[in-house]
Amino acid sequence: MVNIMTSAEPEALFSPQMKRVLYASVIGSIIEWYDFVIYGTAAAMVFNHLFFPAVDPAIGVILSLGTYAVGYFSRPLGGVIFGHFGDRFGRKAMLTLTLLIMGLGTFLIGCLPTYQQIGLWAPLLLVTLRFVQGLGIGGEWGGSVALAVEHAPKHRRGLIGSLIQLGYPLGVLLSTGAFALITLLPQESFLSWGWRIPFLVSIVLVFIGALIRLYVHESPIFQETQQAEPAPSIPFIDVLRHHKQTFFTAIGLKLSEIAWVVTITVFGVSYVTQHLGLPKTVILNGLICAAALELITIPLAGYLSDRFGRKPLFYAGCLFAIIAAFPLFMLFDTRDPTIIAITVAIAVSLGQGIMFGPEAAWMCELFPTHLRYTGASMGMQIGGALGGGVVPVAAAALLVWANGATWGVSIMLIVIACMTLVATWYARETSTTDL
């Protein structure tokens, strides 16, 4: 085995500043995914009862998941806004602001009165806070990965980027673990106050993250670029004008992995608990197993992408999604808790994790430094909105349309995976290029 790390690289990789950048980026990523997963879980389990109680249960689920989608559709706007200032003035200041917006939005959702208490104002306020939460998250990811990847040694960008992506499984473990605990409460207590606890405790993570980010330095590559050339006046326009193909390719790269994971972690929760009538703990245990396995899968995929390139990992993930789209629901339909937990763990790791690992570095490498925050954010967030925001709602609607059959959902996942396969084919291989 050839060691591609030079003797000078370990010191750079594990320098105090690199560690601070990693800590700061990972804590932001944890908060990002903690916020989104607790919302998705609550949307499937709670919000249809507390915020949309006056409609048919199946339609209530669709409306509840629709509020989940709102957060995904506000993310691109957050990417444009914070990417604009991040590419013009620096990554660090924007990341502190996005952290506060994300955390406060989540905390306030935990304080909301229900439909029974204030009527239509309840779902309206829920949607508003979800929109604000999405704005912060939309600006968070692009800045975090840009800061980390720009600090990383050339031949370790995939690995460093994948470490930021560990915020996803860590956020899932925290949020799902919290919901697994509170589902032990009596149903009346769970619906009246228990569901609020995971939202309220997020403020602790925000405080820790903000404290760490005070000690992070600005990206050296960004500072060099800023001195060498004038900042773009409107980065988003420059991305569309000069990097249009790359922009649409980046969107396509995001589609399959996010569609696959939200189908399992959001729609799957509703399907297993309401359609199959199984206890909440069955699917939550599966999600915990999946997150634990991804703590290995994601950094391994990032490391392998440094050695063999970004494309092979994406090809493998798409092919798995195509092959497993029908067996996924067949295994769910066994109603066996052990089989469901194993299915979720393997499906998330191979359908999402092996693409999610190298994704951070690849998105950053596709765009030049002066447009990186905006370009990476927009590719990620628009792809996330299309694949992550629409898919759970579409899956719930397809289930109703097909009278409880899941074949329509499986076909949808296959089509989306084929779209990402095409984007992978057209994307540049960037693992060995200079930033």
C-alpha positions as CSV (number, residue, x, y, z in Angstrom):
1,M,0.0,0.0,0.0
2,V,1.4,3.4,-1.0
3,N,1.4,6.1,1.6
4,I,0.3,9.3,-0.1
5,M,0.8,11.4,3.0
6,T,4.2,13.1,3.0
7,S,6.3,13.5,6.1
8,A,5.2,17.2,6.3
9,E,1.5,16.4,6.1
10,P,0.8,14.8,9.5
11,E,1.9,18.0,11.3
12,A,-0.3,20.1,9.1
13,L,-3.2,17.7,9.3
14,F,-3.2,17.6,13.1
15,S,-2.0,21.1,13.9
16,P,-3.8,23.0,16.7
17,Q,-5.4,25.3,14.2
18,M,-6.6,22.3,12.1
19,K,-8.1,20.7,15.1
20,R,-9.9,23.9,16.0
21,V,-11.3,24.2,12.5
22,L,-12.5,20.5,12.7
23,Y,-14.1,21.0,16.1
24,A,-15.8,24.2,15.0
25,S,-17.0,22.7,11.7
26,V,-18.2,19.4,13.2
27,I,-20.1,21.0,16.0
28,G,-21.9,23.2,13.5
29,S,-22.7,20.1,11.4
30,I,-23.9,18.2,14.4
31,I,-26.3,21.1,15.3
32,E,-27.4,21.3,11.6
33,W,-28.4,17.6,11.4
34,Y,-29.6,17.4,15.0
35,D,-32.0,20.2,14.2
36,F,-33.2,18.6,11.0
37,V,-33.5,15.1,12.3
38,I,-35.5,16.0,15.4
39,Y,-37.8,18.0,13.2
40,G,-38.3,15.2,10.7
41,T,-38.9,12.7,13.5
42,A,-41.4,15.0,15.1
43,A,-43.1,15.7,11.8
44,A,-43.7,12.0,11.3
45,M,-44.7,11.3,15.0
46,V,-46.1,14.4,16.6
47,F,-46.9,17.4,14.4
48,N,-49.7,15.8,12.5
49,H,-51.5,15.3,15.8
50,L,-50.7,18.7,17.4
51,F,-50.5,21.1,14.5
52,F,-52.8,19.5,11.9
53,P,-55.4,17.6,13.9
54,A,-58.5,18.6,11.9
55,V,-57.7,16.6,8.8
56,D,-57.6,12.9,7.7
57,P,-54.6,11.2,9.4
58,A,-52.9,10.3,6.0
59,I,-53.3,13.9,4.8
60,G,-52.1,15.2,8.1
61,V,-48.9,13.3,7.6
62,I,-48.4,14.9,4.2
63,L,-49.1,18.4,5.5
64,S,-46.7,17.7,8.5
65,L,-44.0,16.5,6.1
66,G,-44.7,19.5,4.0
67,T,-43.5,21.8,6.8
68,Y,-40.4,19.6,6.8
69,A,-39.9,20.5,3.1
70,V,-40.2,24.2,3.9
71,G,-36.9,24.0,5.7
72,Y,-35.2,22.4,2.7
73,F,-36.6,25.1,0.3
74,S,-35.3,28.0,2.5
75,R,-31.9,26.5,2.6
76,P,-30.9,27.6,-0.9
77,L,-31.8,31.2,0.0
78,G,-29.7,30.9,3.1
79,G,-26.9,29.6,0.9
80,V,-27.2,32.6,-1.4
81,I,-27.3,35.1,1.4
82,F,-24.5,33.8,3.6
83,G,-22.5,32.6,0.6
84,H,-22.6,36.1,-0.8
85,F,-21.0,37.6,2.4
86,G,-18.8,34.6,3.0
87,D,-17.2,34.8,-0.4
88,R,-16.8,38.6,-0.2
89,F,-15.7,39.1,3.4
90,G,-14.7,35.7,4.9
91,R,-16.0,32.4,6.2
92,K,-15.6,32.8,10.0
93,A,-18.1,35.6,10.8
94,M,-20.9,34.0,8.7
95,L,-20.5,30.7,10.5
96,T,-21.1,32.2,13.9
97,L,-24.2,33.9,12.6
98,T,-25.6,30.8,10.9
99,L,-25.0,28.8,14.1
100,L,-27.1,31.2,16.2
101,I,-29.9,31.3,13.6
102,M,-30.1,27.5,13.4
103,G,-30.1,27.0,17.2
104,L,-32.6,29.7,18.1
105,G,-35.0,28.5,15.4
106,T,-34.9,25.0,16.8
107,F,-35.3,26.2,20.4
108,L,-38.3,28.3,19.6
109,I,-40.0,25.4,17.8
110,G,-39.9,23.6,21.2
111,C,-41.7,26.6,22.8
112,L,-44.6,26.7,20.3
113,P,-48.2,26.5,21.4
114,T,-50.3,23.8,19.6
115,Y,-53.3,24.1,17.3
116,Q,-55.6,23.4,20.2
117,Q,-54.2,26.4,22.0
118,I,-54.0,29.1,19.3
119,G,-55.6,27.6,16.2
120,L,-54.2,28.3,12.7
121,W,-51.4,30.4,14.2
122,A,-49.8,27.2,15.4
123,P,-49.0,25.7,12.0
124,L,-48.2,29.2,10.6
125,L,-45.6,29.8,13.3
126,L,-44.2,26.3,12.8
127,V,-43.7,26.9,9.1
128,T,-42.1,30.4,9.8
129,L,-39.6,29.0,12.3
130,R,-38.9,26.1,10.0
131,F,-38.2,28.6,7.2
132,V,-35.8,30.6,9.5
133,Q,-34.1,27.4,10.7
134,G,-33.5,26.5,7.0
135,L,-31.9,29.9,6.3
136,G,-29.3,29.3,8.9
137,I,-28.6,25.7,7.9
138,G,-28.4,26.8,4.2
139,G,-25.4,29.1,5.1
140,E,-23.8,26.7,7.6
141,W,-22.7,23.7,5.5
142,G,-21.0,25.6,2.7
143,G,-19.0,27.8,5.0
144,S,-18.0,24.9,7.3
145,V,-16.7,22.6,4.6
146,A,-15.0,25.5,2.7
147,L,-13.1,26.5,5.9
148,A,-12.1,23.0,6.7
149,V,-11.1,21.8,3.1
150,E,-9.2,25.1,2.5
151,H,-7.1,24.3,5.7
152,A,-6.5,20.7,4.7
153,P,-3.5,19.2,3.0
154,K,-4.0,18.4,-0.7
155,H,-4.1,14.6,-0.4
156,R,-6.3,14.6,2.7
157,R,-9.2,16.9,1.6
158,G,-11.6,14.0,1.1
159,L,-10.8,12.7,4.6
160,I,-11.0,16.1,6.3
161,G,-14.3,16.9,4.5
162,S,-15.7,13.5,5.5
163,L,-14.9,14.3,9.2
164,I,-17.2,17.4,8.9
165,Q,-19.9,15.1,7.5
166,L,-19.7,13.0,10.7
167,G,-22.0,15.7,12.1
168,Y,-24.8,13.8,10.4
169,P,-24.5,10.5,12.2
170,L,-23.6,12.2,15.4
171,G,-26.6,14.5,15.1
172,V,-28.8,11.5,14.3
173,L,-27.5,9.6,17.4
174,L,-28.2,12.6,19.6
175,S,-31.6,13.4,18.2
176,T,-32.8,9.9,17.7
177,G,-31.5,8.9,21.1
178,A,-33.4,11.8,22.6
179,F,-36.6,10.8,20.9
180,A,-36.0,7.1,21.8
181,L,-35.9,8.1,25.5
182,I,-38.9,10.4,25.4
183,T,-41.0,7.8,23.6
184,L,-40.8,5.8,26.8
185,L,-43.0,8.4,28.4
186,P,-46.8,7.7,28.5
187,Q,-48.4,8.8,25.2
188,E,-50.2,11.7,26.9
189,S,-47.0,13.1,28.4
190,F,-45.1,12.5,25.1
191,L,-47.7,14.6,23.2
192,S,-48.2,17.3,25.8
193,W,-44.6,18.2,26.7
194,G,-42.1,15.3,26.1
195,W,-41.6,16.1,22.4
196,R,-40.4,19.6,23.2
197,I,-37.3,18.4,25.2
198,P,-35.1,17.6,22.2
199,F,-35.8,21.0,20.7
200,L,-35.1,22.9,23.9
201,V,-31.8,21.2,24.7
202,S,-30.3,22.2,21.3
203,I,-29.4,25.6,22.8
204,V,-26.6,23.9,24.8
205,L,-25.0,22.7,21.5
206,V,-25.3,26.3,20.1
207,F,-23.4,27.7,23.1
208,I,-20.6,25.2,22.8
209,G,-20.3,25.7,19.1
210,A,-20.2,29.5,19.3
211,L,-17.5,29.4,21.9
212,I,-15.3,27.1,19.8
213,R,-15.7,29.3,16.7
214,L,-14.3,32.3,18.5
215,Y,-10.8,30.7,18.3
216,V,-10.8,29.7,14.6
217,H,-8.7,31.6,12.1
218,E,-9.9,32.6,8.6
219,S,-9.0,30.3,5.7
220,P,-5.5,31.1,4.4
221,I,-6.4,30.2,0.9
222,F,-9.3,32.7,1.0
223,Q,-7.1,35.4,2.4
224,E,-4.5,34.9,-0.4
225,T,-7.3,35.1,-3.0
226,Q,-8.8,38.2,-1.4
227,Q,-5.4,40.0,-1.6
228,A,-4.7,38.8,-5.2
229,E,-8.0,39.8,-6.8
230,P,-11.1,41.9,-6.1
231,A,-14.0,40.1,-4.4
232,P,-17.0,39.2,-6.7
233,S,-19.8,41.8,-6.4
234,I,-22.6,39.2,-6.6
235,P,-21.1,35.7,-6.2
236,F,-24.3,33.8,-7.1
237,I,-24.5,35.6,-10.5
238,D,-20.9,34.8,-11.2
239,V,-21.5,31.1,-10.4
240,L,-24.4,31.1,-12.9
241,R,-22.6,33.1,-15.5
242,H,-19.2,31.4,-15.5
243,H,-19.8,27.9,-13.9
244,K,-23.3,27.0,-15.0
245,Q,-22.5,23.4,-15.9
246,T,-20.6,22.8,-12.7
247,F,-23.5,24.3,-10.7
248,F,-26.1,22.0,-12.2
249,T,-23.7,19.0,-11.9
250,A,-23.3,19.7,-8.2
251,I,-27.0,19.7,-7.8
252,G,-27.3,16.4,-9.5
253,L,-24.5,14.9,-7.3
254,K,-26.6,15.7,-4.2
255,L,-29.9,14.2,-5.3
256,S,-29.6,10.5,-4.7
257,E,-27.9,10.3,-1.4
258,I,-30.3,12.9,0.2
259,A,-33.4,11.3,-1.4
260,W,-32.3,7.9,-0.2
261,V,-31.6,8.9,3.4
262,V,-34.8,11.1,3.9
263,T,-36.9,8.3,2.5
264,I,-35.6,6.0,5.3
265,T,-35.3,8.5,8.1
266,V,-38.4,10.6,7.5
267,F,-40.9,8.8,5.4
268,G,-39.7,5.5,6.8
269,V,-40.6,6.6,10.3
270,S,-44.1,7.3,9.2
271,Y,-44.4,4.2,7.2
272,V,-43.2,1.8,9.9
273,T,-45.2,3.4,12.7
274,Q,-48.4,4.3,11.0
275,H,-48.7,2.1,8.0
276,L,-47.2,-1.1,9.5
277,G,-48.4,-0.2,13.0
278,L,-45.1,-1.0,14.7
279,P,-43.8,0.7,17.9
280,K,-41.8,3.9,17.4
281,T,-38.8,2.2,19.0
282,V,-38.5,-0.2,16.1
283,I,-37.5,2.4,13.5
284,L,-35.7,4.6,16.0
285,N,-33.4,1.7,17.0
286,G,-32.7,1.1,13.3
287,L,-31.7,4.8,12.8
288,I,-29.4,4.6,15.8
289,C,-27.7,1.5,14.4
290,A,-27.4,3.3,11.0
291,A,-25.8,6.4,12.5
292,A,-23.3,4.3,14.5
293,L,-22.3,2.4,11.4
294,E,-21.9,5.6,9.4
295,L,-19.3,6.8,12.0
296,I,-17.1,4.2,10.2
297,T,-18.5,4.4,6.7
298,I,-18.3,8.1,6.1
299,P,-14.6,8.7,7.0
300,L,-13.7,5.5,5.3
301,A,-15.4,6.7,2.1
302,G,-13.6,10.1,2.4
303,Y,-10.3,8.3,2.8
304,L,-10.9,6.0,-0.2
305,S,-11.9,9.0,-2.3
306,D,-8.4,10.5,-1.6
307,R,-6.8,7.3,-2.9
308,F,-9.0,6.4,-5.8
309,G,-11.0,9.5,-6.6
310,R,-14.5,10.9,-5.8
311,K,-16.3,9.3,-8.8
312,P,-15.9,5.6,-7.9
313,L,-17.6,6.2,-4.5
314,F,-20.5,7.9,-6.1
315,Y,-21.0,5.2,-8.7
316,A,-21.1,2.6,-6.0
317,G,-23.6,4.5,-4.0
318,C,-26.0,5.1,-6.9
319,L,-25.8,1.4,-8.0
320,F,-26.6,0.3,-4.5
321,A,-29.7,2.6,-4.4
322,I,-30.9,1.2,-7.7
323,I,-30.5,-2.4,-6.6
324,A,-31.9,-1.9,-3.1
325,A,-34.9,0.3,-3.9
326,F,-37.5,-2.6,-3.9
327,P,-35.9,-4.9,-1.3
328,L,-35.8,-2.0,1.2
329,F,-39.6,-2.0,1.6
330,M,-39.9,-5.8,1.3
331,L,-37.6,-6.1,4.3
332,F,-39.6,-3.4,6.2
333,D,-42.8,-5.4,5.5
334,T,-41.5,-8.4,7.4
335,R,-42.3,-6.4,10.5
336,D,-39.4,-8.1,12.2
337,P,-37.6,-5.5,14.5
338,T,-34.2,-7.0,14.0
339,I,-34.5,-7.2,10.2
340,I,-35.7,-3.6,10.1
341,A,-32.8,-2.4,12.2
342,I,-30.2,-4.2,10.1
343,T,-31.9,-3.0,6.9
344,V,-31.9,0.6,8.0
345,A,-28.2,0.4,9.1
346,I,-27.0,-1.1,5.9
347,A,-29.2,0.9,3.6
348,V,-28.2,4.3,5.0
349,S,-24.5,3.4,5.1
350,L,-24.3,2.2,1.5
351,G,-27.0,4.3,-0.1
352,Q,-26.0,7.5,1.5
353,G,-22.8,7.2,3.6
354,I,-20.3,6.3,0.8
355,M,-21.4,9.3,-1.2
356,F,-21.9,11.7,1.7
357,G,-18.2,11.1,2.9
358,P,-16.4,12.5,-0.2
359,E,-19.2,14.9,-1.0
360,A,-17.9,17.8,1.1
361,A,-14.5,17.9,-0.6
362,W,-15.9,17.4,-4.1
363,M,-18.4,20.2,-3.8
364,C,-15.7,22.6,-2.7
365,E,-13.2,21.4,-5.3
366,L,-15.6,22.0,-8.1
367,F,-15.7,25.8,-7.5
368,P,-12.9,28.4,-7.4
369,T,-12.0,29.9,-4.1
370,H,-13.7,33.3,-4.6
371,L,-17.0,31.5,-5.4
372,R,-16.5,28.4,-3.3
373,Y,-18.8,29.2,-0.3
374,T,-21.7,30.2,-2.7
375,G,-21.1,27.5,-5.3
376,A,-20.8,24.6,-2.8
377,S,-23.8,25.9,-0.8
378,M,-26.0,26.3,-3.8
379,G,-25.2,22.9,-5.2
380,M,-25.7,21.2,-1.8
381,Q,-28.9,23.1,-0.8
382,I,-30.8,23.1,-4.1
383,G,-30.0,19.4,-4.5
384,G,-31.1,19.0,-0.9
385,A,-34.3,20.9,-1.5
386,L,-35.2,18.8,-4.6
387,G,-34.1,15.4,-3.2
388,G,-34.7,15.9,0.5
389,G,-37.6,18.4,0.7
390,V,-39.8,16.9,-2.1
391,V,-39.1,13.2,-1.6
392,P,-40.7,12.5,1.8
393,V,-43.9,14.4,0.7
394,A,-43.9,12.7,-2.7
395,A,-43.4,9.3,-1.0
396,A,-46.3,9.9,1.4
397,A,-48.5,11.0,-1.5
398,L,-47.5,8.0,-3.6
399,L,-48.3,5.6,-0.7
400,V,-51.8,7.1,-0.5
401,W,-52.2,7.0,-4.3
402,A,-51.1,3.4,-4.5
403,N,-53.5,2.3,-1.7
404,G,-50.6,1.5,0.6
405,A,-48.2,-0.1,-2.0
406,T,-44.6,1.1,-2.0
407,W,-43.7,0.3,-5.6
408,G,-44.1,3.9,-6.7
409,V,-41.7,5.1,-4.0
410,S,-39.1,2.5,-5.1
411,I,-39.3,3.6,-8.7
412,M,-38.9,7.2,-7.7
413,L,-35.7,6.3,-5.8
414,I,-34.3,4.5,-8.9
415,V,-35.0,7.4,-11.2
416,I,-33.3,9.8,-8.8
417,A,-30.3,7.5,-8.5
418,C,-30.0,7.4,-12.3
419,M,-30.0,11.2,-12.3
420,T,-27.0,11.3,-9.9
421,L,-25.2,8.7,-12.0
422,V,-25.5,11.0,-15.0
423,A,-24.2,13.9,-12.9
424,T,-21.3,11.8,-11.7
425,W,-20.4,10.9,-15.3
426,Y,-20.2,14.6,-16.2
427,A,-18.5,15.9,-13.1
428,R,-14.8,16.6,-13.1
429,E,-12.5,14.3,-11.0
430,T,-10.9,16.8,-8.6
431,S,-9.2,14.6,-5.9
432,T,-5.7,15.5,-7.2
433,T,-6.2,19.1,-8.3
434,D,-5.0,22.2,-6.4
435,L,-7.5,24.5,-4.8
